[in-house]
Amino acid sequence: MKYKHLDGLNEPQRQAVEQLNGPLLVVAGAGSGKTRVITHRIAHLIATDTAAPDQILAVTFTNKAAGEMKERVVELLGFEARRVWISTFHSFCARLLRDNFEALGYKRTFSIYDEAESLALIKRIYKDNNIPDSQPSFGTCQVHISRAKEKLQTPDDFAETAEDFLDQNVSKVYYEYQRRLAQNHAFDFDDLLMKVVELFEKQPDILEHYQNRLKYILVDEYQDTNHAQYRLVNLLASKNRNLCVVGDDDQSIYAWRGADISNILDFEGDYPEAKVISLEQNYRSTQVILDAAHQVVSKNLGRMKKRLFTEKSGGDKITLLLCGDERDEAEAIVEKIRLGMVYDKAASDFAVLYRTNAQSRVIEDILRYKGLPYTIVGGVRFYERAEVKDILAYLRLLINPADNMALLRIINSPKRGVGKTSVTKLEAFAVSQGIPILEALSLPLESVGIKGKAKSELDKMVAIIRSLTLEVDKLTPQDIAARIITDTGYLRALEDEKTPEADVRAENVKEVVAGIAEYVERNESATLAGFLEEVALLADIDTWNNGSSSVTLMTLHAAKGLEFDTIFLAGMEDGLFPLKRSFDEPADLEEERRLCYVGMTRAKNKLYLSMAGFRRRWGDFTGGPSMFLKDVPEELIEVERFNYWTDIYSKGARNGTQVRKPHAETHIDHVQEPEYDYDDLLPLGTSVLHDKFGHGVIVGREGSGENLMVTIRFERAGVKKIMAKYASLEIIGR
């Protein structure tokens, strides 16, 4: 029988789609059509009557990826395909926990705490237990607890390995953190996975139920799975062994959040009967880009041997922008974007990628100055704004009255005259009674010291919450939200401030209602609890609109899975990319190399690499060209300079705000400087012009040759000490 969904597949893709039974590893290089393979394989399972739609589970890492998979499967097979369980790991586990809440001793309406709410709970535990906030820091403690859960370590397990004083503090917090989560009928992100594994291991009947139901399992981005995800997948697949994992070891870039590359490298050890199929034909990038990226990543020892190729002919060389400082770099990048837009490219064709978020500031400055639209992925997301989180906390209380963290967030929002001392006493009172704080508010609170206007306002709040709790199943989710922002006085309080800032916050609060309405429109069985769960599990990339007409700025980590016509990789300097801390650990350096590979292979047609000789973020000169630049073959790269080494023999005034005309250069080897005799050219008393600091006179010198450091007294900028070879100076006279 001929199946239409097999049309257009190349031979390895077709083999992967038709290999339906038994374990299968699909090694899918960047841009090789892995999503196509997954969706067409699902279609083939159903079309050949090998599996019913509801016997298939496909898991990935972002809602965006899961949504795209669902759309493609429905396009291939029609409405019936909606019964396939396509989900993120966390959404899958959240649903499974809600279906089995009684076995865990939880309420079905449990809350899911995002990272901010988790951190707030940790801070409260520190305060209540008099733990100094630097032993360790709140964030470090949160990371340690998260890593423990990813390894499926309970508080007892962690305590056994706690050796030093800081780990012992983390251990104390971990115990109390889990106790309070249970008290609040809440899970954090890591719990969703850990609790499902715990459920499967302790209750084999529940595991068997899901093994019988989900006979075919597909896992996307398998190289990014951590131990908990690995354990979950293998428990589900252990009976039928129909497990298909798709991934690329060269794109494993999340070790810092628990991803274990050995999961994909050792797949054949876990499943000796597995078939392995490699997808090496790339449908995204030019061969120039693929060859350059290969030369970078192939230096890694721990990788599967493969090399991508494409049938796309031609392709521009990679351009290396050598820049004096980070502002020169930003100006060079933005000028390239501006020229590209002059020649019919759209702003959305361009993405600027960087290793650290801090690098975006100066690029944003220049984009704004030039009037070019841009979007930052990974900035403050809408659902992380304070006023939005307040409304979500109110809504969580309607679903889960035991959620003390939600109650504490809004107890004085809007202002009700409840002081911190009263809140502390109220918490202690609730603990002494063994009840949630919301329930405690219904009891006589004279002993707590809450009385008068504060008591009256809290009584009103409790009455509103209890009244709306009864309406949750009767009103639409958006109507409930609208009632919250009006009945509690939250919106009115913002409007009464009559400031531009408050007006923006008021609009954001109204937008929550609009967001819920949009959620209802796209979900047939929409509930308020479902909306809250979706919001809690949102990732940065889920809220990014790739159809917007703006330049995209994001970290290299955020860019994985995306593609753009033109990519800029900024900050290609040793110490920044790769990060300095990776130099001492081979595994970390290999991950940095993979990260560079991921960034390079986001480009479809043009790739720019840029570096600065001086970067103010460090307050010093950079570590020189990135070791990754030195891996790019000479024939694949062209070099352009932007004030990297100013031609100090040139005469005449220079406009300091304009990017200098680039000089052609053959290759960098990789970035050799011209041999100028700085000692003779820059004696004391020399009058110079700097493109940013203006006119000045050399008043001091240290070192000699290429290490010569000059001290210059500028008319406007004061005294600056600059290394001569990076100084961007013009000699005016002596």
C-alpha positions in Angstrom: 0.0 0.0 0.0 1.2 3.5 -0.8 1.2 6.0 2.0 1.2 9.7 1.2 2.9 10.6 4.4 6.0 8.7 3.1 6.3 11.0 0.1 9.2 13.4 0.2 11.2 11.6 2.8 14.9 10.9 2.1 16.1 7.3 2.5 17.3 7.5 6.1 14.1 9.4 7.2 12.0 6.8 5.5 13.8 4.0 7.3 13.2 5.7 10.6 9.5 6.2 9.9 9.0 2.6 8.8 11.0 1.0 11.7 7.9 0.7 13.9 8.7 -2.0 16.5 11.5 -2.4 19.0 13.9 0.3 20.2 15.2 2.8 17.7 17.8 5.6 18.0 17.6 8.3 15.4 20.7 10.4 15.4 19.4 13.6 13.9 21.9 16.3 13.0 21.0 20.0 13.0 18.4 20.8 10.4 18.0 17.2 9.3 14.2 17.0 9.7 13.9 15.3 13.1 10.4 16.7 13.8 9.3 15.5 10.3 10.5 12.0 11.2 8.7 12.0 14.6 5.4 13.2 13.2 5.5 11.0 10.1 6.4 8.0 12.3 3.3 8.7 14.4 1.3 8.9 11.3 2.7 5.6 10.0 2.0 3.8 13.3 -1.7 4.8 13.0 -2.0 4.4 9.2 -0.7 0.9 9.3 -3.0 0.0 12.3 0.1 -0.8 14.3 -1.2 1.4 17.1 -4.3 3.4 17.9 -3.8 7.1 18.4 -4.3 6.9 22.2 -1.6 4.2 22.5 1.1 6.6 21.4 3.1 9.0 23.6 5.4 11.6 22.2 7.3 13.8 24.6 9.5 16.9 24.1 10.8 19.9 26.1 8.7 22.9 25.2 5.1 23.7 24.6 6.1 25.3 21.3 7.6 22.1 20.1 4.7 20.0 21.3 2.2 22.3 19.7 4.0 22.1 16.3 4.1 18.3 16.5 0.3 18.2 17.2 -0.4 20.5 14.2 1.7 18.4 11.8 0.2 15.1 12.9 -3.4 16.5 12.5 -2.4 17.8 9.1 -1.3 14.3 8.1 -4.1 12.3 9.6 -7.0 14.6 10.5 -8.9 15.2 13.6 -8.6 11.6 14.9 -4.9 12.3 15.5 -5.7 14.6 18.3 -6.0 11.5 20.5 -2.2 11.0 20.3 -0.6 12.1 23.6 1.9 14.7 22.5 3.2 16.7 25.4 6.1 18.2 27.3 7.7 16.0 30.0 6.3 18.3 32.7 2.8 18.6 31.2 2.6 14.8 30.8 3.6 14.3 34.5 1.3 17.0 35.8 -1.7 15.3 34.0 -0.6 11.9 35.3 -0.3 13.2 38.9 -3.8 14.8 38.7 -5.2 11.4 37.5 -3.5 9.6 40.4 -3.6 12.3 43.1 -5.1 10.0 45.7 -2.3 7.5 45.5 0.1 10.4 46.4 -2.1 11.7 49.3 -2.6 15.0 47.5 -5.6 17.0 46.4 -6.4 17.0 42.7 -6.2 20.8 42.7 -2.6 20.9 43.7 -0.6 24.0 42.7 2.6 24.0 40.6 5.2 26.4 41.8 7.4 28.0 39.1 11.0 29.0 39.8 10.1 32.4 41.3 7.6 30.8 43.7 10.0 28.1 44.6 12.7 30.7 45.4 10.2 32.7 47.5 9.5 29.6 49.6 13.2 29.0 50.1 13.8 32.6 51.2 10.9 32.2 53.8 12.5 29.0 55.1 15.9 30.7 55.5 14.2 33.5 57.5 12.1 31.2 59.7 15.2 29.1 60.5 17.7 32.0 60.9 19.9 30.7 58.2 22.3 33.4 56.9 21.3 34.2 53.3 24.8 33.6 52.0 25.3 30.1 53.4 24.7 29.3 50.7 22.8 31.9 48.7 19.1 31.4 48.0 19.7 30.7 44.4 22.5 28.2 45.0 20.3 26.4 47.5 17.5 26.2 44.9 19.9 24.8 42.3 21.2 22.2 44.7 17.7 21.0 45.6 16.8 21.0 41.9 19.9 18.9 41.0 19.1 16.5 43.8 15.6 16.0 42.5 16.8 15.5 39.0 19.0 12.7 40.4 15.9 11.3 42.2 17.6 12.0 45.6 15.1 12.5 48.5 16.0 14.8 51.4 17.3 11.7 53.3 19.5 10.7 50.3 20.9 14.2 50.1 21.6 14.4 53.8 23.7 11.3 53.5 26.0 13.0 51.0 26.1 16.4 52.7 29.7 16.9 53.7 30.4 20.5 54.4 28.5 23.2 56.4 26.8 24.7 53.3 25.5 21.4 52.1 24.2 20.7 55.6 22.3 23.9 55.4 20.9 22.9 52.0 19.9 19.6 53.5 17.9 21.3 56.3 16.2 23.6 53.8 15.4 20.6 51.5 13.6 18.8 54.3 11.6 21.8 55.3 11.0 22.8 51.6 9.4 19.4 50.9 7.3 19.6 54.0 5.9 23.0 53.2 5.2 22.0 49.6 3.2 19.1 50.8 1.4 21.3 53.4 0.5 23.7 50.5 -0.6 20.8 48.3 2.0 22.0 45.8 4.7 20.6 43.5 7.7 22.4 42.0 8.8 21.5 38.4 11.2 18.9 39.5 8.6 17.2 41.7 6.4 16.6 38.7 9.0 14.2 37.3 10.3 12.8 40.6 6.8 12.0 42.0 5.8 10.2 38.9 8.9 8.0 39.0 8.3 7.4 42.7 4.6 6.5 41.9 5.7 4.0 39.2 8.4 2.4 41.4 6.2 2.1 44.5 3.0 1.1 42.8 3.7 -1.3 40.0 0.0 -1.7 39.2 -0.2 2.0 38.2 3.0 1.6 36.1 1.5 -1.4 34.4 -1.6 0.5 33.6 0.3 3.1 31.7 2.6 0.5 30.0 -0.5 -1.2 28.7 -2.0 2.0 27.6 1.1 3.7 26.0 2.6 1.0 23.9 4.7 3.3 21.6 6.8 6.0 23.0 8.8 8.7 21.1 11.2 11.1 22.8 12.4 14.2 21.1 15.8 15.9 22.0 16.9 12.8 23.9 20.3 14.2 24.5 18.8 16.8 26.8 17.1 14.3 29.2 18.2 14.3 32.8 18.3 11.2 35.1 14.7 11.6 36.2 13.4 11.8 32.6 15.6 8.9 31.6 14.2 6.8 34.4 10.6 7.8 33.6 11.0 7.0 29.9 12.6 3.6 30.5 10.1 2.6 33.1 7.3 3.3 30.7 9.1 1.5 27.8 10.4 -1.5 29.8 7.5 -3.8 29.0 6.9 -3.3 25.3 10.4 -1.9 24.4 8.9 0.2 21.6 10.9 3.2 22.3 12.1 5.6 19.7 14.5 8.3 20.8 15.5 11.2 18.5 18.4 13.5 19.3 21.9 14.7 18.5 24.8 14.4 20.9 26.4 17.4 19.2 23.6 19.5 20.5 23.7 18.5 24.1 24.1 21.9 25.8 22.1 21.6 29.1 24.5 19.8 31.5 24.2 22.9 33.8 20.5 22.0 34.3 21.0 18.3 34.7 21.0 16.9 31.1 23.2 13.8 30.8 24.7 13.2 27.4 25.4 9.6 28.3 21.7 8.9 28.0 22.0 9.1 24.2 25.6 7.8 24.0 24.7 4.7 26.0 21.3 4.0 24.3 22.6 0.9 22.6 23.9 -0.4 25.9 20.5 0.0 27.4 18.8 -1.6 24.4 21.3 -4.0 22.7 18.7 -4.9 20.0 18.2 -1.2 19.0 18.4 -0.1 15.4 20.4 3.1 14.9 19.7 5.4 11.9 21.6 8.7 11.3 20.1 11.7 9.5 23.0 13.6 8.0 21.3 15.6 5.2 20.8 19.1 6.3 17.9 21.2 4.9 18.7 24.5 6.6 22.2 25.7 6.1 24.8 26.2 3.3 27.7 23.8 3.1 30.1 26.5 4.1 28.3 26.9 7.4 28.0 23.2 7.9 31.7 22.6 7.2 32.8 25.4 9.6 30.5 24.1 12.4 31.8 20.6 11.9 35.4 21.7 12.3 34.4 23.2 15.6 32.5 20.3 17.1 34.6 17.5 15.7 37.4 18.5 18.1 35.2 16.9 20.8 36.2 13.3 21.8 32.9 12.2 23.3 30.7 12.3 20.2 29.2 10.0 17.6 31.0 10.2 14.3 28.9 12.0 11.6 29.1 14.8 9.2 26.3 16.9 7.8 25.9 17.7 4.1 23.4 19.6 2.0 22.3 19.7 -1.6 22.0 23.6 -1.4 24.7 24.9 -3.7 26.8 28.0 -3.1 26.8 30.0 0.0 28.7 33.1 1.3 31.8 32.8 3.3 31.5 33.3 7.1 32.4 36.9 8.0 34.5 37.5 11.1 34.0 41.1 12.5 37.1 42.2 14.4 36.0 45.1 16.7 37.7 47.5 19.0 35.3 47.2 21.9 31.8 46.0 22.6 30.2 49.2 21.2 32.2 48.8 18.0 30.9 45.3 17.9 27.3 46.3 18.4 27.6 49.1 15.8 29.1 46.6 13.3 26.3 44.1 13.8 23.5 46.7 13.6 25.1 48.2 10.5 25.1 44.8 8.8 21.4 44.4 9.8 20.5 47.8 8.5 22.2 47.2 5.1 20.5 43.8 4.9 17.1 45.4 5.4 18.0 48.0 2.6 18.5 45.0 0.3 15.1 43.5 0.9 15.6 41.4 4.0 13.1 41.6 6.9 14.1 42.4 10.5 12.9 39.0 11.5 15.5 37.4 9.2 18.2 38.4 11.7 19.1 37.0 15.1 22.0 38.0 17.4 23.1 35.3 19.7 25.4 35.7 22.8 26.8 33.6 25.6 25.6 35.7 28.5 22.5 37.9 28.9 24.6 40.9 29.9 26.0 41.2 26.3 22.6 42.3 25.0 22.6 45.7 26.6 24.9 47.6 24.2 23.4 45.8 21.2 20.0 47.0 22.4 21.3 50.5 22.8 22.5 50.7 19.2 19.3 49.0 17.8 17.3 51.7 19.6 19.6 54.5 18.4 19.2 53.3 14.8 15.5 52.9 15.2 15.4 49.1 14.4 12.8 47.0 16.0 14.0 44.1 18.2 12.7 41.4 20.6 14.6 39.8 23.4 13.9 36.2 24.2 14.4 35.5 27.9 13.7 39.0 29.2 11.1 39.6 31.9 8.2 37.5 30.6 4.6 38.7 30.8 3.6 36.1 33.4 6.6 37.0 35.6 5.5 40.7 36.1 4.6 41.4 39.7 1.0 42.5 39.1 0.4 39.5 36.8 1.7 37.1 39.4 -0.6 38.7 42.0 -3.7 38.0 39.9 -2.4 34.4 39.3 -2.0 34.0 43.0 -5.6 35.0 43.6 -6.7 32.5 41.0 -4.5 29.7 42.5 -6.2 30.3 45.9 -9.6 29.7 44.3 -8.4 26.3 43.0 -6.2 25.4 46.0 -7.2 27.1 49.3 -4.3 25.3 51.0 -1.7 27.3 48.9 -0.1 29.4 51.6 2.5 31.0 49.3 -0.3 32.3 47.1 -2.1 33.7 50.1 1.0 35.4 51.5 1.6 37.0 48.2 -1.7 38.8 48.0 -2.6 39.3 51.7 -1.6 42.9 51.3 -2.2 43.4 47.6 -3.9 45.8 47.2 -2.9 47.5 50.5 -5.0 46.3 53.4 -3.0 47.7 56.3 -1.5 44.3 57.3 2.0 44.6 58.5 4.9 42.1 58.4 4.6 41.4 62.1 1.0 40.6 61.8 1.7 38.3 58.9 4.4 36.5 60.9 2.0 36.0 63.8 -0.8 34.8 61.4 1.5 32.2 59.9 2.5 30.9 63.4 -1.2 30.8 64.4 -2.1 28.7 61.3 0.8 26.3 62.0 -0.3 26.0 65.6 -3.8 25.1 64.5 -2.6 22.8 61.7 -4.6 24.6 59.1 -4.0 26.7 55.9 -3.6 30.4 56.4 -6.8 31.1 54.5 -8.8 29.0 56.9 -7.1 30.7 59.9 -8.3 34.0 58.6 -11.9 32.9 59.3 -11.1 32.3 63.0 -10.9 35.0 65.7 -7.6 36.8 65.3 -7.4 39.0 68.3 -4.4 37.1 69.6 -2.6 37.7 66.4 -3.1 41.5 66.6 -5.1 41.9 63.4 -8.0 44.2 64.1 -9.7 47.3 63.0 -9.5 48.3 59.4 -7.0 45.5 58.6 -9.3 42.9 60.0 -12.3 44.4 58.2 -10.3 44.4 54.9 -9.1 40.8 55.3 -12.7 39.7 56.1 -13.8 41.2 52.8 -11.0 39.4 51.0 -11.8 36.1 52.5 -15.5 36.5 51.7 -14.7 37.3 48.0 -12.4 34.3 47.7 -14.9 31.9 49.3 -17.7 33.3 47.2 -15.8 33.0 43.9 -14.5 29.5 44.9 -18.1 28.4 44.7 -18.4 30.0 41.2 -15.3 28.4 39.7 -17.3 25.6 38.0 -20.2 27.8 37.0 -18.5 30.8 35.4 -16.0 30.8 32.6 -12.4 31.2 33.6 -12.1 34.6 32.1 -15.2 35.8 34.0 -13.7 34.5 37.2 -10.5 36.5 36.5 -12.5 39.6 35.7 -14.3 39.3 39.0 -11.0 38.9 40.9 -9.5 42.1 39.5 -12.6 44.1 40.2 -14.1 42.6 43.4 -10.8 42.6 45.3 -10.2 46.3 44.3 -6.9 45.4 42.7 -7.6 47.2 39.4 -9.2 50.2 41.1 -6.1 50.6 43.3 -3.9 50.8 40.3 -6.2 53.2 38.5 -6.3 55.4 41.5 -2.5 55.8 41.5 -2.8 57.9 38.3 0.8 57.4 37.2 2.0 56.1 33.8 3.7 53.1 35.5 0.4 52.2 37.3 -1.5 52.6 34.0 0.8 50.0 32.4 0.4 47.6 35.3 -3.4 48.1 35.0 -3.2 47.2 31.3 -1.2 44.1 32.2 -3.8 43.0 34.7 -6.6 43.4 32.1 -4.4 41.4 29.7 -4.5 38.5 32.1 -8.2 38.3 31.4 -7.6 38.5 27.7 -5.0 35.8 27.9 -7.4 33.5 29.7 -10.1 34.2 27.1 -7.6 33.2 24.3 -6.8 30.0 26.2 -10.5 29.2 26.4 -10.9 29.7 22.6 -8.2 27.2 21.8 -9.1 24.5 24.4 -12.4 22.6 24.1 -12.3 21.6 27.8 -10.8 24.7 29.2 -10.7 25.1 33.0 -9.1 27.7 35.3 -6.9 24.9 36.7 -5.8 24.1 33.2 -4.9 27.7 32.4 -2.8 28.0 35.6 -1.0 24.8 34.8 -0.2 25.9 31.3 1.2 29.2 32.5 3.3 27.6 35.2 5.0 25.4 32.7 5.7 28.1 30.1 9.2 28.3 28.8 10.9 31.5 27.4 10.6 30.3 23.9 6.9 29.4 24.2 6.1 33.2 24.4 8.3 34.2 21.5 6.5 35.2 18.3 8.7 34.2 15.4 6.3 36.0 13.1 7.0 39.5 14.5 8.9 41.9 12.3 11.8 42.5 14.6 15.4 41.5 15.1 15.7 38.7 17.6 18.2 38.8 20.5 18.8 35.7 22.6 21.3 33.6 24.4 22.8 30.6 22.5 20.9 28.2 24.8 17.6 29.8 23.9 18.3 29.5 20.2 18.4 25.8 20.1 15.7 24.4 17.7 15.3 27.7 15.9 16.6 29.0 12.5 17.1 32.4 10.9 18.3 33.6 7.5 21.3 35.4 9.1 22.9 34.8 12.5 25.4 36.9 14.4 27.5 35.1 17.1 28.7 37.9 19.3 31.6 37.8 21.8 33.8 35.2 20.2 36.6 35.7 22.8 38.4 33.2 25.0 37.0 33.7 28.5 33.6 34.8 27.3 33.0 32.1 24.7 34.1 29.6 25.8 33.6 30.8 29.3 36.7 31.0 31.4 35.5 28.5 34.0 35.3 25.8 31.3 39.0 25.8 30.7 39.7 23.6 33.8 37.1 20.9 33.0 37.3 19.0 29.7 33.6 18.0 29.8 32.6 21.7 30.3 34.8 22.8 27.4 33.2 20.1 25.2 29.8 21.5 26.0 30.9 25.0 25.1 32.1 23.6 21.8 28.7 22.0 21.2 27.0 25.3 22.1 29.1 27.0 19.4 28.0 24.3 17.0 24.4 24.9 17.9 24.7 28.7 17.4 26.5 28.3 14.0 23.9 25.9 12.6 21.0 28.2 13.4 22.0 30.2 10.2 20.4 29.3 6.9 22.3 31.6 4.5 24.8 33.9 6.3 26.8 33.6 9.5 28.7 36.4 11.2 31.1 35.9 14.0 32.3 38.9 16.0 34.8 39.7 18.7 36.1 42.7 20.6 39.6 43.5 21.7 38.4 45.3 24.8 35.1 44.7 26.7 34.0 47.0 29.5 32.0 44.3 31.2 35.2 42.8 32.3 36.9 46.2 32.8 39.9 44.7 30.9 41.0 43.4 27.6 39.5 40.2 26.4 41.3 36.9 26.3 41.9 37.3 22.6 40.2 35.4 19.8 38.1 32.4 20.9 39.7 29.0 20.3 36.6 28.2 18.3 37.6 30.8 15.7 40.9 29.1 15.2 39.0 25.9 14.2 37.3 27.5 11.2 39.3 26.7 8.0 40.9 29.7 6.3 39.1 29.1 3.0 35.7 29.4 4.7 36.1 32.8 6.4 36.6 36.5 5.5 37.7 39.2 7.9 36.4 42.7 8.4 37.8 45.2 10.9 35.9 47.7 12.9 38.4 49.8 14.9 40.2 46.6 15.9 43.6 48.1 15.3 43.2 51.7 14.2 45.5 52.7 11.4 47.5 55.1 13.4 49.2 56.5 10.4 45.9 57.9 9.0 45.3 61.6 9.2 42.3 63.8 9.6 39.2 64.0 11.7 37.0 61.0 12.2 33.3 60.8 13.2 33.3 58.8 16.4 29.7 57.6 16.0 30.2 56.0 12.6 31.4 52.5 12.0 34.7 52.6 10.1 34.9 51.3 6.6 36.1 47.7 6.9 39.5 46.7 5.7 39.8 43.5 3.7 42.1 40.9 5.1 42.9 37.4 4.0 42.8 35.3 7.2 43.3 35.8 10.9 45.8 33.1 11.8 43.6 33.7 13.6 44.0 37.4 14.1 47.6 38.6 13.8 48.2 42.2 14.5 50.1 44.6 12.2 53.6 45.3 13.4 53.6 48.9 14.5 56.5 50.3 16.6 54.3 51.7 19.4 57.4 52.9 21.4 58.5 55.3 18.7 55.0 56.4 17.6 53.5 57.2 21.0 56.1 59.1 23.2 55.1 61.3 26.1 53.4 64.5 25.1 51.8 63.1 21.9 48.5 64.7 21.0 46.0 62.0 20.0 42.3 61.7 19.0 40.2 58.8 20.3 36.9 58.0 18.5 35.0 58.0 21.8 37.0 60.0 24.4 38.0 62.8 21.9 41.2 64.8 22.1 43.9 64.0 24.7 47.6 64.0 25.5 49.8 61.0 26.5 51.0 61.7 30.0 52.3 58.3 31.0 53.7 55.0 29.6 54.1 51.5 31.1 55.7 48.5 29.4 56.9 48.4 25.8 56.1 47.0 22.3 52.8 45.3 22.1 52.4 45.4 25.8 52.8 49.2 26.0 50.1 50.8 28.2 49.6 54.6 27.7 48.0 57.0 30.2 46.0 59.7 28.4 44.5 62.9 29.8 41.4 63.6 27.7 39.8 67.0 27.5 36.3 65.7 28.2 36.7 62.1 29.5 39.5 62.7 32.1 42.4 60.4 32.6 42.3 56.9 31.0 44.8 54.1 30.9 44.7 52.1 27.6 46.8 49.5 25.9 48.3 51.0 22.8 47.5 48.3 20.4 43.8 48.5 21.3 43.6 52.2 21.7 41.9 53.3 18.4 44.1 56.4 18.4 45.0 58.9 15.7 48.1 60.9 16.2 47.4 64.7 15.9 50.8 66.0 16.7 53.7 66.0 19.2 
